Amino acid sequence: MVNNYDAEMTIWHSDLHKRKKTGGKKGIQRKKRRYERGRDPVLVTLGQREIKLKRCRGGGIKISIKSDRFANVYDSVSNKTVRVEIIRVKSNQANRDFERRGIITKGAIIETPIGDARVTSKPSADGVINAVLLSKQ
């Protein structure tokens, strides 16, 4: 039986390796803890809505989007939010490769039927794609 918790490429978010405020090295007094584990990033793409539920420490649940076709776009001129379909990812400042692959992250510019919009939410962490309208068509 394979244990997924002890995989070779597990991400750890512990501060055991860091230095003290004084600049001295910390002596590592214990082993790694399961709650210090991280996860691989969820890269949100354009497509049929697909979500992923993540269990957090304490038993809470985070909703993460794997793919979605719609975004909640806020128009500052009319002061309204409209749910519109995403046509394509125009640009992504986070990574040029994300732009080519059509990955949606915070700060990405998406093309919609009402105009271009900038994503203001973190889809892989918030579970929703919120955006602000940049230019009307």
For each residue, the residues with C-beta under 8 A, 3 or more apart:
1:
2:
3: 6
4: 7
5: 10 34 37
6: 3 10
7: 4 10
8:
9:
10: 5 6 7 37 38
11: 37 38 39 40
12: 32 36 37 38
13: 36 37 38
14: 17 32 33 36
15: 18
16: 26 28 30 32
17: 14 26 28
18: 15 26
19: 23 24 25 26
20: 23 24 25 26
21:
22:
23: 19 20
24: 19 20
25: 19 20
26: 16 17 18 19 20
27:
28: 16 17
29:
30: 16 33
31:
32: 12 14 16 36 37
33: 14 30 36
34: 5 37
35: 57
36: 12 13 14 32 33
37: 5 10 11 12 13 32 34
38: 10 11 12 13
39: 11 42 54
40: 11
41: 124
42: 39 52 64 65 66 124
43: 98 101 103 124
44: 65 66 67 68 103 104 105 123 124 129
45: 66 67 101 102 103 104
46: 67 68 69 86 88 89 102 104
47: 50 67 68 69
48: 67 69
49: 65 67 68 69 70
50: 47 65 66 67 68
51: 63 64 65 66 127
52: 42 63 64 65 66
53: 61 62 63 64
54: 39 61 62 63 64
55: 59 60 61
56: 59 60 61 62
57: 35 60
58:
59: 55 56
60: 55 56 57
61: 53 54 55 56
62: 53 54 56 125 127
63: 51 52 53 54 126 127
64: 42 51 52 53 54 123 124 125 127
65: 42 44 49 50 51 52 68 123 124 127 128 129
66: 42 44 45 50 51 52
67: 44 45 46 47 48 49 50
68: 44 46 47 49 50 65 71 86 104 123 129
69: 46 47 48 49 85 86
70: 49 83 84 85 86 129
71: 68 83 84 86 110 112 117 119 129 130 131
72: 81 82 83 128 129 130 131
73: 81 82 83 84 112 114 117 131 132 133
74: 80 81 130 131 132 133
75: 78 79 80 81 82 114 133 136
76: 79 132 133
77: 133 136
78: 75
79: 75 76
80: 74 75
81: 72 73 74 75
82: 72 73 75 114
83: 70 71 72 73
84: 70 71 73 112 113 114
85: 69 70 112 113
86: 46 68 69 70 71 89 104 110 111 112 129
87: 110 111 112 113
88: 46 102 110 111
89: 46 86 92 98 99 102 103 104 108 109 110 111
90: 109 110 111 116
91: 99 108 109
92: 89 95 96 98 99 103 104 105 107 108 109
93: 107 108
94: 98 105 106 107 108
95: 92 98 99 103 105
96: 92 99 100
97: 100 101
98: 43 89 92 94 95 101 102 103 105 108
99: 89 91 92 95 96 102 103
100: 96 97
101: 43 45 97 98
102: 45 46 88 89 98 99
103: 43 44 45 89 92 95 98 99 108
104: 44 45 46 68 86 89 92 108 110 119 123 129
105: 44 92 94 95 98 108 119 122 123 124
106: 94 119 120 121 122 123
107: 92 93 94 118 119
108: 89 91 92 93 94 98 103 104 105 118 119
109: 89 90 91 92 116 117 118 119 134
110: 71 86 87 88 89 90 104 116 117 118 119 131
111: 86 87 88 89 90 116
112: 71 73 84 85 86 87 115 116 117 131
113: 84 85 87 137
114: 73 75 82 84 133 136 137
115: 112 133 134 135 136 137
116: 90 109 110 111 112 133 134 135
117: 71 73 109 110 112 131 132 133 134
118: 107 108 109 110 131 132 134
119: 71 104 105 106 107 108 109 110 123 129 130 131
120: 106 130 131 132
121: 106 126 128 129 130 131
122: 105 106 125 126
123: 44 64 65 68 104 105 106 119 126 127 128 129
124: 41 42 43 44 64 65 105
125: 62 64 122
126: 63 121 122 123 130
127: 51 62 63 64 65 123
128: 65 72 121 123
129: 44 65 68 70 71 72 86 104 119 121 123
130: 71 72 74 119 120 121 126
131: 71 72 73 74 110 112 117 118 119 120 121
132: 73 74 76 117 118 120
133: 73 74 75 76 77 114 115 116 117 136
134: 109 115 116 117 118
135: 115 116
136: 75 77 114 115 133
137: 113 114 115
